[in-house]
Amino acid sequence: MRIVVIGAGIVGLASAHFLRAEGVRDIVVVDAASGPGQGTSYANGALLHPSAVEPWNSPGILGYLIRHLGREDAAVLLRARALPSLVFWGLRFLRESSPARFRANAMANTALAMDSMQCLRDMGADAWDFNHTRKGSLTVLRDARALDESANWAATLSQAGVRHRVLDRAGLLAVEPALAPIAGELAGAIHNLDDETGDCHRFCVALAASLASAGVQLRWNTRVERIDADRGRVRGVHLAGGVRIDADEVVLAAGPHSVALAAAVGLRLPIRPAKGYSLTYTLDSDAPGPSHPVIDRALHVALTPLGEGGTRRLRVAGTAEFCGHDLRIAQGRVNHLAGLATRLYPEVLRRPAVEAPRVWAGLRPVCADGRPLIGATRIGGLWLNTGHGHLGWTVGPGSGRLLALQMKQQLPSEVNAEAFSPARFGL
Ligand SMILES: Cc1cc2nc3c(=O)[nH]c(=O)nc-3n(C[C@H](O)[C@H](O)[C@H](O)COP(=O)(O)OP(=O)(O)OC[C@H]3O[C@@H](n4cnc5c(N)ncnc54)[C@H](O)[C@@H]3O)c2cc1C
């Protein structure tokens, strides 16, 4: 039996890994790019964070969007040209923002994320070089009320096994002394003890190498033009130049590009791209710098240290812009993000040795209810693993295992597969 996986980002590669682990011998992974992890998985925020996998459609999101419409500094920016494509998706997105729906969606994602952390260990990732750390992350809060609210939410997540401790200002500075210059602005933090960090692109490179040595075929510069489906059953994929790969089963894991490939076989995926930016600074190796990832809820920005010594970097990620598949860099958004980073670490980032950051933009594939689509479709042999939005690095390994178990007709024990089933959208 041959399985073709479309997409070698974190999700497609993890799917291939767990299919191989389940004993599938003939797996072909195809990707349009020249190597692994070059799409949205390339320079993301580097956070593996079960503490923060709640969907974006939180209660109150509609008010936020209306208040910030057209503002260039909005954390979530809607561009007018993207609005027509967002109407139906947006209605579903808003429908999921009631407190009960939001909570149910968040808890489903959290269970998947916790399982995903276990998957990292099971994959043998401890032996791979991807700047992995297990120090937890710090969600910093700027006033007592916000700290209380975050502590309450963290207590809710602890029901799913996510561990945390609440830090006052002194406790926060003891964990992260690099925040001392702005201590007066901070009330405290939640120390999310189960969060980890790692460079997703490096992880994908290591995972692809491991797959190749396990006999999985990896084909680069190989764009799938369309999925071949006939009489309700998948037959293979068509590549550019009239070439075809026959397959018994196909896994669609093409991130934000899954929508067009699925549409051609009659499946309308409720996924829209949300552009985000990251800035990667190379830090001055002689001076003290941040040691923990920091998420600032008020500023909507995450700052993650990566690596050590001469290769020490700081990855700054944030912002969401609904502008279709346009990946052009908007300098205003970059300047805004750089300004937020400097507010957190004014002394670290203004040192003369710190040069202009490397700028990157990626498209998060956002599913309308904030839960990825993982499982079978109504087309026989066509499986989805896509729509991971802002969570794909955190839940990607777990999504790979969840899909592989379903394809091998096994019931996953840790995760409720139904919560992620494409059938909830009639797919
Ligand atoms: C700014 C930013 C910060 C983020 N920070 C975090 C974070 O800190 N933690 C976290 O958990 N998540 C984060 N995310 C989200 C995470 O990066 C994504 O959810 C994840 O990378 C999605 O992985 P994927 O494999 O589905 O998609 P991708 O990585 O995009 O992979 C899809 C692959 O499919 C290939 N492809 C597409 N079309 C075709 C075709 N027709 N034929 C063949 N190949 C094709 C592409 O080349 C690509 O390699 C962030 C995202 C952004 C943008």
The ligand as an SDF file (V2000), in Angstrom:
LIG
                    3D

 53 58  0  0  0  0  0  0  0  0999 V2000
    4.6320   34.3520   12.8890 C   0  0  0  0  0  0  0  0  0  0  0  0
    4.2400   32.9600   13.2900 C   0  0  0  0  0  0  0  0  0  0  0  0
    4.5790   32.5010   14.5550 C   0  0  0  0  0  0  0  0  0  0  0  0
    4.1890   31.2210   14.9640 C   0  0  0  0  0  0  0  0  0  0  0  0
    4.6020   30.7710   16.1810 N   0  0  0  0  0  0  0  0  0  0  0  0
    4.2560   29.5200   16.5910 C   0  0  0  0  0  0  0  0  0  0  0  0
    4.7220   29.0360   17.8370 C   0  0  0  0  0  0  0  0  0  0  0  0
    5.4790   29.6830   18.5500 O   0  0  0  0  0  0  0  0  0  0  0  0
    4.2730   27.8060   18.2350 N   0  0  0  0  0  0  0  0  0  0  0  0
    3.4280   27.0610   17.4780 C   0  0  0  0  0  0  0  0  0  0  0  0
    3.0100   25.9880   17.9160 O   0  0  0  0  0  0  0  0  0  0  0  0
    3.0390   27.4650   16.2400 N   0  0  0  0  0  0  0  0  0  0  0  0
    3.4350   28.6820   15.7900 C   0  0  0  0  0  0  0  0  0  0  0  0
    3.0280   29.1230   14.5550 N   0  0  0  0  0  0  0  0  0  0  0  0
    2.1750   28.2550   13.7310 C   0  0  0  0  0  0  0  0  0  0  0  0
    2.9620   27.1430   13.0340 C   0  0  0  0  0  0  0  0  0  0  0  0
    4.1480   27.6520   12.4860 O   0  0  0  0  0  0  0  0  0  0  0  0
    2.0840   26.5280   11.9260 C   0  0  0  0  0  0  0  0  0  0  0  0
    0.8420   26.1290   12.4690 O   0  0  0  0  0  0  0  0  0  0  0  0
    2.7590   25.2890   11.3250 C   0  0  0  0  0  0  0  0  0  0  0  0
    4.0220   25.6070   10.8410 O   0  0  0  0  0  0  0  0  0  0  0  0
    1.9060   24.7190   10.1920 C   0  0  0  0  0  0  0  0  0  0  0  0
    2.6140   23.6030    9.6980 O   0  0  0  0  0  0  0  0  0  0  0  0
    2.1250   22.8360    8.3870 P   0  0  0  0  0  0  0  0  0  0  0  0
    3.0180   21.6720    8.2380 O   0  0  0  0  0  0  0  0  0  0  0  0
    0.6580   22.6310    8.4640 O   0  0  0  0  0  0  0  0  0  0  0  0
    2.3240   23.9090    7.2130 O   0  0  0  0  0  0  0  0  0  0  0  0
    3.6570   24.3340    6.4520 P   0  0  0  0  0  0  0  0  0  0  0  0
    4.8150   24.4040    7.3560 O   0  0  0  0  0  0  0  0  0  0  0  0
    3.3210   25.5660    5.6740 O   0  0  0  0  0  0  0  0  0  0  0  0
    3.9330   23.1240    5.4690 O   0  0  0  0  0  0  0  0  0  0  0  0
    3.1590   22.9190    4.3090 C   0  0  0  0  0  0  0  0  0  0  0  0
    4.0850   22.4550    3.2170 C   0  0  0  0  0  0  0  0  0  0  0  0
    3.2980   22.1380    2.0810 O   0  0  0  0  0  0  0  0  0  0  0  0
    4.0530   22.4960    0.9480 C   0  0  0  0  0  0  0  0  0  0  0  0
    3.0990   22.6660   -0.1690 N   0  0  0  0  0  0  0  0  0  0  0  0
    2.1210   23.5920   -0.2790 C   0  0  0  0  0  0  0  0  0  0  0  0
    1.4490   23.4140   -1.4290 N   0  0  0  0  0  0  0  0  0  0  0  0
    2.0110   22.3510   -2.0360 C   0  0  0  0  0  0  0  0  0  0  0  0
    1.7630   21.6690   -3.2580 C   0  0  0  0  0  0  0  0  0  0  0  0
    0.7820   22.0500   -4.1040 N   0  0  0  0  0  0  0  0  0  0  0  0
    2.5420   20.6260   -3.5920 N   0  0  0  0  0  0  0  0  0  0  0  0
    3.5400   20.2070   -2.7600 C   0  0  0  0  0  0  0  0  0  0  0  0
    3.8220   20.8230   -1.6070 N   0  0  0  0  0  0  0  0  0  0  0  0
    3.0590   21.8700   -1.2460 C   0  0  0  0  0  0  0  0  0  0  0  0
    4.7520   23.7700    1.3240 C   0  0  0  0  0  0  0  0  0  0  0  0
    5.9120   23.9830    0.5220 O   0  0  0  0  0  0  0  0  0  0  0  0
    5.0790   23.5130    2.7840 C   0  0  0  0  0  0  0  0  0  0  0  0
    6.3950   23.0270    2.9660 O   0  0  0  0  0  0  0  0  0  0  0  0
    3.4080   30.3950   14.0940 C   0  0  0  0  0  0  0  0  0  0  0  0
    3.1000   30.8500   12.8150 C   0  0  0  0  0  0  0  0  0  0  0  0
    3.5100   32.1130   12.4000 C   0  0  0  0  0  0  0  0  0  0  0  0
    3.2010   32.5760   11.0180 C   0  0  0  0  0  0  0  0  0  0  0  0
  1  2  1  0
  2  3  1  0
  2 52  2  0
  3  4  2  0
  4  5  1  0
  4 50  1  0
  5  6  2  0
  6  7  1  0
  6 13  1  0
  7  8  2  0
  7  9  1  0
  9 10  1  0
 10 11  2  0
 10 12  1  0
 12 13  2  0
 13 14  1  0
 14 15  1  0
 14 50  1  0
 15 16  1  0
 16 17  1  0
 16 18  1  0
 18 19  1  0
 18 20  1  0
 20 21  1  0
 20 22  1  0
 22 23  1  0
 23 24  1  0
 24 25  2  0
 24 26  1  0
 24 27  1  0
 27 28  1  0
 28 29  2  0
 28 30  1  0
 28 31  1  0
 31 32  1  0
 32 33  1  0
 33 34  1  0
 33 48  1  0
 34 35  1  0
 35 36  1  0
 35 46  1  0
 36 37  1  0
 36 45  1  0
 37 38  2  0
 38 39  1  0
 39 40  1  0
 39 45  2  0
 40 41  1  0
 40 42  2  0
 42 43  1  0
 43 44  2  0
 44 45  1  0
 46 47  1  0
 46 48  1  0
 48 49  1  0
 50 51  2  0
 51 52  1  0
 52 53  1  0
M  END
$$$$
